[in-house]
C-alpha cells in the first residue's frame, strides 16, 4: 500500500510536475499562512480573549524560533542546483540550528517572567511548530530536484491532520498546552511516516559529517540566517512591544488586525516559489532578459495585490474580522489599513531577500537587517508606550520601509556588476 502511494507520487511526467508544484505549493502556503488565524478563532471562541492574547504571543515566539531553526537554508538548498553541498551537509547544519531553536524556545518560555500556564503554552506551541523545521530540510531536497510538488503535498497532509487535531482538542479541553503538545506528537509521527522512505529516492548515501563542508555551508547560510531571523523579529516586534508594555487583551486585538496582512505575502510566495531554481539558473547562466522578466512580473503582482487587498480591507475586511472573531474593531480602521499597506511593503522586502539570496549577495543583506534590528530595539517599546496599538503599527511600517529601500540599493548594485561582467565576457 505504502509502496503504491510513493510510486504514484514519484511517477509523474515532467510537464505535469510544474503544474502540480504550483497547485500543491499554493495549498500548503495557504494552510501555513492561515493556521494561526484558524487556531486563534477557536481559541477566542472556546477559551476567551485573554487566552487568545496568550496564544498570540506564543505563536509569535514559535515563528521566531522556527526562523532560527530554518537557518536560512531552504533558499540556498533549493537553488543549489549544481549540488555544491550534499543533503548530508544540509542535515548536520539543520541539527545545529534545531539545537539553537530549542535553546531559544526554552529561554522564551521560562525566562520571560510568564505564569506557568503561559510558559507551558509557549513551550508546547513552539514544539508543535518546530516540526516545520525538521521537515523543511527534507522538502528542500525534493525542491532542489525539481519535486516541489511532493514536498507540498506531504506538507498539506501533515498540516491538515495536525490542525484538525488541535481544533478538536481545543473544543473539548479549552487548554492551549494540551492541544499543542498532543498535536506536536501527532505531527512528529506523520512527518516520520511520510518522509523516511521518500528521501531515500533522492539521497541514499550515508549521513557523513564533513567538518570542512559544515564550515563552508555555515559561511554561506549564516548571513541568510541572520537576515531571516531579524526579519521575523521585526515582523513580531509590534507583538513583543505589546507583550512588554500592554497586556494579553491588547495583544489579542492587535493579532486579529494583523491576520490579513500576510495574504499579500502568501499569494506572492505561491506564485514565485516554484520558479526559484529557474530564477537561480537564469542568473548564473547570464540569462538576464528572462531573469528581469520574472523579477518585474513578481513586483507587479505584489503592487497589484497590495492595492486590491487594501481596498478590500476598507470595504469589507474589518467587518468580516468582527463577524469571525466576535470583537468590536471599527475604531481601528486607520491602523488596519496602514497594516495592509505595510503588508505590501513587507512582502516586497521579503521578496528582495529571496532575490538577493539567489544571487548570493546575502552578506550585504545581513548588514541591512542588523541596522534595521538596531532601529527596532530603539523604537519598539517607546512607540507602543506612547501610542498603544497605533505605535505597534508604526513599528511595522518603519522597519519594513528601511529594509526595502536598502535591499533595493544592494540589488541594483549587484545587477549592474553582473551586467558589466556579462559584457566583459563578450556576451
C-alpha positions in Angstrom: 0.0 0.0 0.0 2.7 2.5 1.1 4.8 1.5 -1.9 1.9 2.2 -4.3 1.5 5.7 -2.7 5.2 6.5 -3.1 5.1 5.3 -6.7 2.1 7.5 -7.5 3.9 10.5 -6.0 7.1 9.9 -8.0 5.7 8.6 -11.3 4.7 12.0 -12.8 5.6 13.3 -16.3 7.9 16.3 -16.4 5.2 18.5 -18.0 2.8 17.9 -15.1 5.4 18.5 -12.3 5.3 22.3 -12.5 1.5 22.4 -12.6 1.4 20.1 -9.6 4.1 22.1 -7.8 2.2 25.3 -8.3 -1.1 23.8 -7.1 0.1 21.9 -4.0 2.5 24.7 -3.1 -0.4 27.1 -3.2 -2.5 24.9 -0.9 0.5 24.3 1.5 1.3 28.0 1.6 -2.3 28.9 2.3 -2.6 26.4 5.1 0.7 27.6 6.7 -0.5 31.2 6.5 -4.0 30.7 7.9 -3.0 28.2 10.6 -2.7 30.9 13.3 -5.9 32.6 12.1 -7.9 29.4 12.3 -6.5 28.4 15.7 -7.0 31.9 17.1 -10.6 31.8 16.0 -11.3 28.6 18.0 -9.2 29.7 21.0 -11.1 33.1 21.1 -14.4 31.3 20.9 -13.7 28.5 23.4 -11.1 29.9 25.7 -11.7 33.7 25.7 -9.9 36.9 24.7 -7.3 36.7 27.4 -6.2 33.2 26.3 -6.3 34.5 22.7 -3.7 37.0 23.7 -1.5 34.3 25.3 -1.8 32.2 22.1 -0.9 35.3 20.0 2.5 35.8 21.8 3.1 32.0 21.9 2.5 32.0 18.1 4.9 34.9 17.6 7.6 33.2 19.7 7.1 29.9 17.8 7.5 31.5 14.4 10.6 33.4 15.7 12.1 30.1 16.9 11.2 28.5 13.6 13.0 31.2 11.6 16.2 30.5 13.7 15.7 26.7 13.2 15.4 27.0 9.4 18.6 29.0 9.5 18.1 30.4 6.0 19.0 27.1 4.3 15.8 26.5 2.3 16.5 29.1 -0.4 20.2 28.1 -0.5 19.4 24.4 -0.7 16.6 24.8 -3.4 18.9 27.0 -5.5 21.9 24.7 -5.1 21.2 23.1 -8.5 24.9 22.2 -9.0 24.8 20.3 -5.7 27.8 22.1 -4.2 26.7 20.6 -0.9 25.1 17.2 -0.3 21.9 16.5 1.6 24.1 15.2 4.4 25.8 18.6 4.7 22.4 20.3 5.0 21.3 17.7 7.5 24.1 18.5 10.0 23.7 22.2 9.7 20.0 21.7 10.4 20.8 19.6 13.5 22.9 22.5 14.7 20.2 25.1 14.0 17.4 22.9 15.6 19.5 22.9 18.8 19.6 26.7 18.7 15.8 26.7 18.2 15.3 24.6 21.3 17.6 26.7 23.5 15.8 29.8 22.4 12.3 28.3 22.9 13.2 27.3 26.5 14.6 30.7 27.2 11.5 32.5 26.0 9.1 30.0 27.7 10.8 30.1 31.2 13.0 33.2 31.2 10.4 35.8 30.4 8.6 36.0 33.7 5.4 34.4 32.5 3.0 32.4 34.6 3.4 28.6 34.5 0.3 28.3 32.2 1.6 30.8 29.8 5.1 29.3 29.8 3.7 25.8 29.0 1.6 27.3 26.2 4.7 29.0 24.7 6.7 25.8 25.0 4.2 23.4 23.6 3.1 25.5 20.6 6.8 26.1 19.9 7.4 22.3 19.8 4.3 21.9 17.6 5.7 24.4 15.0 9.3 23.0 15.3 8.3 20.0 13.2 8.2 22.5 10.3 12.0 23.0 10.7 12.8 19.3 10.6 10.5 18.6 7.6 11.7 21.7 5.7 15.2 20.0 5.4 13.7 17.0 3.5 11.4 19.1 1.5 14.3 21.4 0.5 15.9 18.3 -1.1 12.8 17.4 -3.0 12.6 21.0 -4.1 16.2 21.0 -5.3 15.5 18.0 -7.5 12.5 19.8 -9.1 9.9 18.0 -7.0 8.3 20.8 -5.0 5.0 19.0 -5.8 5.9 16.1 -3.5 7.1 18.4 -0.7 4.0 20.5 -0.9 1.6 17.5 -1.0 3.2 15.9 2.1 3.1 19.3 3.9 -0.6 19.7 3.1 -1.4 16.2 4.6 0.5 16.9 7.8 -0.9 20.4 8.2 -4.5 19.3 7.6 -4.4 16.5 10.1 -2.5 18.4 12.9 -4.7 21.5 12.6 -7.8 19.3 12.8 -6.5 17.5 15.9 -5.6 20.9 17.5 -9.1 22.2 16.9 -10.8 19.1 18.3 -8.6 19.3 21.5 -9.3 23.0 22.0 -13.0 22.5 21.7 -13.0 19.7 24.3 -10.2 20.8 26.6 -10.1 24.6 26.3 -6.4 24.2 27.1 -3.6 25.5 24.8 -0.9 23.3 26.4 -2.7 20.0 26.0 -3.9 20.9 22.4 -0.4 22.0 21.3 1.5 19.1 22.9 -0.7 16.3 21.6 -0.7 17.9 18.1 3.1 18.1 18.3 3.3 14.3 18.9 0.9 13.5 16.1 2.7 15.9 13.7 6.0 14.3 14.5 4.7 10.8 13.7 3.2 12.0 10.4 6.5 13.6 9.4 8.5 10.4 10.1 5.9 8.1 8.4 5.7 10.3 5.2 9.3 11.2 4.6 11.5 8.3 5.8 11.1 6.3 2.6 10.8 9.1 0.0 14.0 10.8 1.0 15.9 7.6 0.0 14.8 8.2 -3.6 16.7 11.5 -3.6 19.5 10.7 -1.2 20.5 7.1 -0.3 24.1 7.6 0.9 25.3 7.6 4.5 24.9 10.8 6.6 28.6 11.5 6.8 29.7 14.6 8.8 32.4 16.6 7.0 33.8 19.5 9.1 35.1 21.5 6.1 31.7 21.2 4.3 29.9 22.1 7.6 32.0 25.3 8.0 31.7 26.3 4.3 27.9 25.8 4.3 27.6 27.8 7.6 29.7 30.5 6.0 27.1 30.7 3.2 23.9 30.4 5.3 24.8 32.4 8.4 24.2 35.8 6.7 20.9 34.4 5.4 20.0 33.1 8.9 20.8 36.5 10.4 18.6 38.1 7.8 15.6 35.8 8.2 15.8 35.8 12.0 15.9 39.6 12.2 13.2 39.8 9.5 10.9 37.6 11.7 11.9 39.6 14.8 10.9 42.9 13.1 7.6 41.3 11.9 6.9 40.3 15.5 8.4 43.4 17.1 4.9 45.1 17.5 3.7 41.9 19.4 6.8 41.8 21.6 6.4 45.5 22.4 2.7 45.0 23.3 3.7 42.0 25.4 6.2 44.2 27.2 4.1 47.3 27.6 0.4 46.5 27.4 -1.5 43.2 28.1 -2.9 40.0 26.7 -6.2 41.6 25.7 -4.4 44.3 23.6 -2.3 41.5 22.1 -5.4 39.7 21.0 -6.9 42.8 19.4 -3.6 43.6 17.5 -3.2 40.0 16.4 -6.7 39.9 14.9 -6.0 43.2 13.0 -2.7 41.7 11.9 -4.1 38.5 10.5 -4.9 39.6 6.9 -1.5 41.3 6.5 0.2 38.2 5.1 -2.4 37.5 2.4 -0.2 39.5 0.1 3.0 37.6 1.1 1.1 34.3 0.8 -0.2 34.8 -2.7 3.1 36.3 -3.8 5.0 33.3 -2.4 2.6 30.8 -4.1 3.4 32.3 -7.5 7.1 32.7 -7.0 8.4 29.7 -5.0 8.1 27.1 -7.8 10.4 29.3 -10.0 13.3 29.7 -7.6 15.5 27.0 -9.3 14.9 28.6 -12.7 15.5 32.1 -11.3 18.8 30.9 -9.9 19.7 29.2 -13.2 19.0 32.3 -15.3 21.2 34.4 -13.1 24.2 32.1 -13.2 23.8 31.5 -16.9 23.6 35.2 -17.6 20.1 34.9 -19.0 19.3 38.4 -17.7 16.3 39.0 -20.0 14.5 36.0 -18.6 15.7 36.9 -15.1 14.4 40.5 -15.2 11.1 39.4 -16.8 10.4 37.2 -13.8 11.6 39.9 -11.4 9.3 42.6 -12.8 6.4 40.3 -13.1 6.6 39.5 -9.4 7.0 43.2 -8.4 3.9 44.0 -10.4 1.9 41.2 -8.7 3.0 42.5 -5.3 1.8 46.0 -6.1 -1.5 44.9 -7.6 -2.2 42.6 -4.6 -1.4 45.4 -2.2 -3.9 47.7 -3.9 -6.7 45.1 -4.2 -6.3 43.8 -0.6 -6.1 47.3 0.9 -9.3 48.3 -1.0 -11.0 45.1 0.1 -9.9 45.7 3.7 -11.5 49.1 3.6 -14.8 47.9 2.2 -15.2 44.6 4.0 -12.1 43.5 5.9 -12.8 45.0 9.3 -16.5 44.0 9.3 -15.5 40.4 8.3 -13.0 40.2 11.2 -15.6 41.5 13.6 -18.0 38.8 12.4 -15.4 36.0 12.6 -13.8 36.8 16.0 -16.8 38.4 17.7 -14.7 41.6 18.6 -15.5 45.3 18.1 -12.9 46.6 15.8 -14.5 49.6 14.0 -12.3 52.1 15.9 -9.2 50.5 14.4 -9.9 51.2 10.7 -6.9 53.6 10.1 -4.3 51.3 11.8 -5.9 48.3 10.0 -5.4 50.0 6.5 -1.9 51.1 7.4 -1.1 47.5 8.4 -2.3 46.2 5.0 -0.1 48.8 3.2 2.7 47.8 5.5 2.0 44.2 4.4 2.7 45.1 0.8 6.0 46.7 1.9 6.8 43.7 4.0 6.2 41.4 1.0 8.4 43.4 -1.2 11.2 43.4 1.4 10.8 39.6 1.8 10.9 39.1 -1.9 14.1 41.1 -2.3 15.7 39.0 0.4 15.0 35.9 -1.7 16.3 37.5 -4.8 19.5 38.7 -3.0 19.9 35.1 -1.6 19.6 33.6 -5.1 22.3 36.0 -6.5 24.4 35.1 -3.4 24.7 38.7 -2.1 23.3 37.8 1.3 26.3 39.1 3.3 25.3 42.7 2.3 21.6 41.9 3.2 22.6 40.7 6.6 24.2 44.1 7.3 20.9 45.8 6.3 19.0 43.8 8.8 21.5 44.3 11.6 21.0 48.1 11.1 17.2 47.6 10.9 17.4 45.5 14.1 19.2 48.3 16.0 16.5 50.8 14.9 13.9 48.2 16.0 15.3 47.9 19.5 15.4 51.7 19.9 11.8 52.5 18.8 9.6 49.5 19.6 8.8 49.9 23.3 8.7 53.8 23.3 6.3 53.9 20.4 3.9 51.4 22.0 4.1 53.1 25.4 3.3 56.4 23.7 0.7 55.4 21.1 -0.5 52.0 22.2 -1.7 49.8 19.2 -1.1 52.7 16.8 2.6 52.6 17.9 2.8 48.9 17.1 1.6 49.7 13.5 4.2 52.5 13.2 6.9 50.0 14.2 5.9 47.5 11.4 5.8 50.2 8.7 9.0 52.0 9.6 11.1 48.8 9.8 9.9 47.4 6.5 10.5 50.7 4.7 14.1 50.9 5.9 14.8 47.3 4.8 13.0 47.7 1.4 15.0 50.9 0.5 18.4 49.4 1.5 17.8 46.0 -0.1 16.8 47.7 -3.4 20.1 49.5 -3.4 22.0 46.3 -2.9 20.2 44.5 -5.7 20.7 47.4 -8.2 24.4 47.4 -7.4 24.8 43.6 -7.8 22.7 43.6 -11.0 24.8 46.3 -12.7 28.0 44.5 -11.7 26.6 41.2 -13.2 25.7 43.0 -16.3 29.2 44.5 -16.6 30.6 41.0 -16.1 28.5 39.8 -19.0 29.8 42.5 -21.3 33.4 41.7 -20.3 32.9 38.1 -21.2 31.8 39.2 -24.7 28.2 38.0 -24.5 
